[in-house]
Amino acid sequence: MNILITGANGQVGFELRRHFSLVGNVLSPDRATLDLGMLRASSATWQPIALSLF
């Protein structure tokens, strides 16, 4: 299972990354890689990766 965590460099994101790394493949891009303000531009990068949303 692929898990996308945004804000992974913060305190909560760090703990989420640590916890979910035991469950599946954690993807934690930085702001330069995945800028949610420019989602259309970065969607081509993330489109091939299947994410489980919950």
Secondary structure, 3 states (H helix, E strand, C coil): CEEECCCCCCHHHHHHHHHHCCCCEEECCCCCCCCHHHHHHHHHHHCCCCCCCC
